[in-house]
Amino acid sequence: MERTITTAQAIKRWNQFAESFTENYDEQGDLHHQVLLNPAIFSLIEEVEGRNFLDAGCGEGYLSRMLAQKGAIVTAVDYSQKMLEIARDRTQNEKNIQYRYGNCENLDFLIKEVFDCIIANMVLQDLENYKAAIREMYRLLKPNGIFIFSILHPCFVTPNSGWIRNEQLDQQFWKVQRYFYEGVYDQKLPLDADEKIVFYHRTLTSYMKAIIQAGFKVEEVIEPMPSKEMLSRYPQFKEDLHCADFIVFKLRK
């Protein structure tokens, strides 16, 4: 029987593990954000200074702070009250960030067509109703506004995926299983917890259909890979040259 976990249950787990999940974050997030996601996301952003941004699913707020430091006016929402507490504690001097509690599946407290750019950084995979969230981003964007979102790459990061290593042969392979399964599965974090943070897996086809049905046009897609500079600083990311961990979309309303 397939597992079902509601968004409300997922929120409870995020509140429970918010501190441990973000304890290694700095002002650029964790290493995967710094090496892979941030360069991709910022390469897709157009004008920043004086523009209205929505950080949809802001977590502990690192991306909101980066945007505000570049001159953006940021509304940051998250469905985890504990994450918002951490975000407010870590945001000391930024007057251009407004943190608000909200589930990206339904942000009806925000009026339509107010944002120039919306970013959902590693968020849609945490939502039970990702289609509603994509439609909500369309509603909130100004005409011609852009929606940038990153997710775990659904073609490679699947339930039961992971490395297969043979040190004697000096070989390693990335295993993909259950790609066409759509539903919830556990993260590997926290390692010692009975109830872990969960992901919702969908196929690439499902994401593309939801994007098109919401009315968006796809302008660009990036599968982030580490730059030579980042590889020289963090050689452990050579593994990320074998397959893409993430995929980032730039959509136009």
Backbone torsions as a table, in degrees:
resi	resn	phi	psi	omega
1	MET	NA	133.1	-178.9
2	GLU	-71.7	143.4	179.2
3	ARG	-76.1	148.0	171.9
4	THR	-130.4	128.9	174.9
5	ILE	-132.8	125.4	-178.0
6	THR	-77.4	165.0	175.5
7	THR	-58.5	-38.6	179.7
8	ALA	-59.2	-40.3	178.2
9	GLN	-69.2	-37.9	177.4
10	ALA	-63.7	-40.0	177.9
11	ILE	-60.3	-43.9	179.7
12	LYS	-56.9	-41.1	-179.8
13	ARG	-69.9	-39.5	177.2
14	TRP	-62.2	-41.9	177.2
15	ASN	-61.4	-38.7	-177.3
16	GLN	-66.9	-37.9	-171.7
17	PHE	-112.2	12.0	-175.6
18	ALA	-57.5	-44.1	-176.3
19	GLU	-66.2	-46.3	-179.1
20	SER	-68.1	-33.8	-178.5
21	PHE	-67.7	-33.6	-173.3
22	THR	-107.3	7.5	-174.4
23	GLU	-65.4	-24.8	-180.0
24	ASN	-99.1	8.2	177.7
25	TYR	-75.3	140.1	167.5
26	ASP	-114.2	-158.2	-175.3
27	GLU	-75.0	1.1	171.7
28	GLN	-120.4	19.6	-177.9
29	GLY	83.1	-151.2	176.1
30	ASP	-93.5	-175.5	-174.8
31	LEU	-63.2	-36.7	179.7
32	HIS	-65.9	-36.1	174.2
33	HIS	-64.3	-47.8	-175.6
34	GLN	-63.9	-43.6	-172.9
35	VAL	-82.8	-38.3	-170.0
36	LEU	-114.8	-53.2	-168.9
37	LEU	-78.8	-46.9	-176.6
38	ASN	-60.0	-46.3	178.3
39	PRO	-58.7	-38.7	179.8
40	ALA	-67.7	-47.4	-177.2
41	ILE	-62.6	-47.7	-176.3
42	PHE	-71.1	-22.1	174.9
43	SER	-71.2	-19.5	-177.7
44	LEU	-96.1	-18.3	-179.3
45	ILE	-73.0	141.1	178.9
46	GLU	-95.6	-118.7	179.4
47	GLU	-73.3	143.4	-178.5
48	VAL	-117.5	-51.9	-171.4
49	GLU	-60.9	125.5	178.1
50	GLY	77.0	0.5	-178.5
51	ARG	-91.4	152.2	179.0
52	ASN	-89.2	118.9	-180.0
53	PHE	-114.6	145.2	168.8
54	LEU	-113.4	119.8	171.8
55	ASP	-93.2	95.2	-170.9
56	ALA	-88.1	103.8	-172.5
57	GLY	87.2	59.2	-167.5
58	CYS	-75.4	-16.8	-177.3
59	GLY	59.7	-131.8	-178.0
60	GLU	-84.7	6.1	165.5
61	GLY	90.6	8.8	-175.4
62	TYR	-61.3	-41.2	-177.7
63	LEU	-68.8	-38.0	176.0
64	SER	-58.7	-42.9	-179.7
65	ARG	-67.0	-39.6	177.4
66	MET	-62.3	-42.5	179.6
67	LEU	-66.2	-43.6	-179.1
68	ALA	-63.4	-37.3	178.5
69	GLN	-65.7	-22.5	176.8
70	LYS	-92.5	4.5	174.0
71	GLY	102.3	5.7	179.8
72	ALA	-77.0	154.4	170.4
73	ILE	-100.7	114.1	-165.5
74	VAL	-115.0	128.2	163.6
75	THR	-103.4	126.7	-175.8
76	ALA	-121.9	123.7	-179.3
77	VAL	-122.2	148.9	174.2
78	ASP	-152.4	152.3	-178.8
79	TYR	-92.2	0.5	177.2
80	SER	-105.1	113.6	177.5
81	GLN	-60.5	-36.2	-179.9
82	LYS	-66.9	-40.2	176.4
83	MET	-60.9	-41.4	179.7
84	LEU	-65.3	-36.3	175.1
85	GLU	-60.1	-45.6	179.5
86	ILE	-63.9	-42.7	-179.9
87	ALA	-60.2	-45.4	-179.6
88	ARG	-65.8	-37.9	178.2
89	ASP	-64.6	-34.0	-177.3
90	ARG	-88.6	-6.0	-179.6
91	THR	-108.6	94.1	-172.2
92	GLN	-92.8	-42.3	-168.3
93	ASN	-123.0	11.3	-177.9
94	GLU	-94.1	109.5	-179.4
95	LYS	-82.9	-14.8	-174.6
96	ASN	-94.2	19.3	177.0
97	ILE	-120.8	128.9	173.1
98	GLN	-116.9	113.5	178.8
99	TYR	-88.7	133.5	179.8
100	ARG	-139.4	145.4	177.4
101	TYR	-79.9	131.4	177.5
102	GLY	-177.5	148.1	176.5
103	ASN	-95.4	124.4	-175.2
104	CYS	-62.8	-13.0	174.5
105	GLU	-69.1	-23.8	-179.6
106	ASN	-157.2	102.8	179.9
107	LEU	-113.0	52.4	-173.1
108	ASP	-68.6	-8.4	174.8
109	PHE	-79.2	-7.6	175.4
110	LEU	-103.1	134.9	-178.7
111	ILE	-78.8	158.1	-174.3
112	LYS	-72.6	154.6	170.5
113	GLU	54.5	52.2	179.5
114	VAL	-115.7	-13.0	-173.0
115	PHE	-109.3	138.3	173.9
116	ASP	-77.7	-34.2	-177.7
117	CYS	-148.2	137.0	174.4
118	ILE	-120.7	134.8	176.6
119	ILE	-123.7	126.9	173.7
120	ALA	-118.5	97.1	-171.9
121	ASN	-95.3	104.1	179.6
122	MET	59.3	53.4	-174.1
123	VAL	-121.6	-46.1	-171.6
124	LEU	-59.4	-29.0	179.4
125	GLN	-73.6	-9.4	178.8
126	ASP	-98.8	4.3	-175.0
127	LEU	-112.9	135.7	176.8
128	GLU	-66.8	-42.0	-176.8
129	ASN	-110.1	75.3	-177.9
130	TYR	-67.3	-29.6	179.5
131	LYS	-64.6	-42.5	177.9
132	ALA	-63.1	-38.0	179.7
133	ALA	-65.0	-41.8	178.9
134	ILE	-64.9	-41.4	176.1
135	ARG	-62.9	-37.1	-179.9
136	GLU	-66.7	-38.1	177.0
137	MET	-64.0	-37.9	176.9
138	TYR	-63.0	-42.8	-179.8
139	ARG	-62.0	-38.0	-172.6
140	LEU	-82.0	-18.7	-177.9
141	LEU	-79.0	144.2	168.8
142	LYS	-66.5	156.3	172.8
143	PRO	-53.8	135.0	-178.3
144	ASN	73.5	7.1	176.6
145	GLY	-72.6	166.6	-176.8
146	ILE	-118.8	145.0	176.4
147	PHE	-120.4	119.0	177.9
148	ILE	-111.9	126.1	175.3
149	PHE	-138.2	145.2	176.5
150	SER	-118.2	145.5	176.8
151	ILE	-144.1	164.6	166.5
152	LEU	-58.3	139.2	-177.3
153	HIS	-66.2	114.2	-173.0
154	PRO	-68.3	-17.2	180.0
155	CYS	-79.7	-21.9	-174.2
156	PHE	-117.6	-38.5	179.8
157	VAL	-95.4	97.7	-175.1
158	THR	-126.9	166.8	172.2
159	PRO	-54.8	129.3	178.8
160	ASN	76.3	10.2	175.4
161	SER	-76.7	160.5	178.7
162	GLY	161.9	173.1	-177.8
163	TRP	-76.3	141.7	166.3
164	ILE	-114.7	120.0	-173.9
165	ARG	-119.1	141.9	172.6
166	ASN	-131.3	95.5	-174.3
167	GLU	-67.6	-30.4	-179.9
168	GLN	-65.6	-37.6	179.0
169	LEU	-91.6	-1.8	-176.7
170	ASP	53.2	48.6	179.9
171	GLN	-129.6	150.8	173.8
172	GLN	-146.4	145.3	-177.5
173	PHE	-135.1	146.4	175.1
174	TRP	-98.3	119.6	-177.7
175	LYS	-88.9	131.9	174.5
176	VAL	-118.3	127.9	177.9
177	GLN	-137.7	151.6	172.5
178	ARG	60.3	39.8	-179.3
179	TYR	-59.5	-41.3	-175.1
180	PHE	-83.2	-1.0	170.1
181	TYR	-70.8	132.5	175.1
182	GLU	-122.4	114.7	-178.5
183	GLY	165.0	-164.3	-171.7
184	VAL	-89.6	149.0	170.7
185	TYR	-154.6	159.4	-174.6
186	ASP	-78.0	142.1	162.5
187	GLN	-70.0	171.5	174.6
188	LYS	-87.0	1.7	-177.3
189	LEU	-118.6	146.5	-14.0
190	PRO	-70.3	144.3	-173.0
191	LEU	-61.9	-35.2	-173.3
192	ASP	-98.2	10.9	-176.1
193	ALA	-99.0	142.1	175.2
194	ASP	-70.2	-42.5	176.4
195	GLU	-102.8	114.0	-176.3
196	LYS	-101.1	165.1	170.9
197	ILE	-64.9	143.2	-174.3
198	VAL	-113.7	156.2	168.9
199	PHE	-114.6	157.3	170.0
200	TYR	-113.5	116.1	-178.8
201	HIS	-90.5	136.5	170.6
202	ARG	-136.6	159.2	177.4
203	THR	-77.4	162.8	175.9
204	LEU	-61.5	-36.7	177.1
205	THR	-58.3	-44.6	-179.2
206	SER	-63.3	-42.4	177.3
207	TYR	-62.6	-43.9	-178.6
208	MET	-64.1	-41.0	177.9
209	LYS	-62.1	-42.6	-179.9
210	ALA	-64.7	-38.5	178.3
211	ILE	-62.3	-48.3	-177.0
212	ILE	-68.2	-42.8	-179.3
213	GLN	-64.5	-29.6	177.9
214	ALA	-72.8	-20.1	179.3
215	GLY	109.7	0.8	-177.6
216	PHE	-76.9	155.1	168.7
217	LYS	-110.3	133.1	178.6
218	VAL	-81.6	121.6	179.3
219	GLU	-100.5	-34.6	-177.7
220	GLU	-158.5	149.7	176.1
221	VAL	-134.3	132.9	177.8
222	ILE	-124.4	133.0	168.6
223	GLU	-105.7	97.9	-169.0
224	PRO	-63.2	138.2	173.1
225	MET	-131.5	152.4	-177.2
226	PRO	-69.1	138.2	176.3
227	SER	-74.7	166.0	177.3
228	LYS	-59.9	-39.0	178.9
229	GLU	-61.7	-45.7	-179.8
230	MET	-67.0	-36.4	178.8
231	LEU	-65.5	-34.0	178.0
232	SER	-68.5	-31.8	179.4
233	ARG	-84.5	-34.7	-175.5
234	TYR	-132.2	76.2	-175.4
235	PRO	-61.6	-17.8	178.6
236	GLN	-63.9	-17.6	-179.5
237	PHE	-81.0	4.7	172.7
238	LYS	-60.0	-28.5	176.7
239	GLU	-58.9	-29.0	-176.5
240	ASP	-77.4	0.7	172.3
241	LEU	-85.6	-8.3	179.5
242	HIS	-81.5	-39.3	177.5
243	CYS	-159.3	160.9	-175.5
244	ALA	-83.6	129.2	174.3
245	ASP	-80.3	-31.8	-171.6
246	PHE	-131.1	162.6	171.1
247	ILE	-139.8	139.2	-175.7
248	VAL	-124.8	129.8	-178.7
249	PHE	-110.9	140.7	167.2
250	LYS	-114.9	118.3	-177.1
251	LEU	-116.2	150.1	179.0
252	ARG	-118.7	134.2	175.9
253	LYS	-79.4	NA	NA
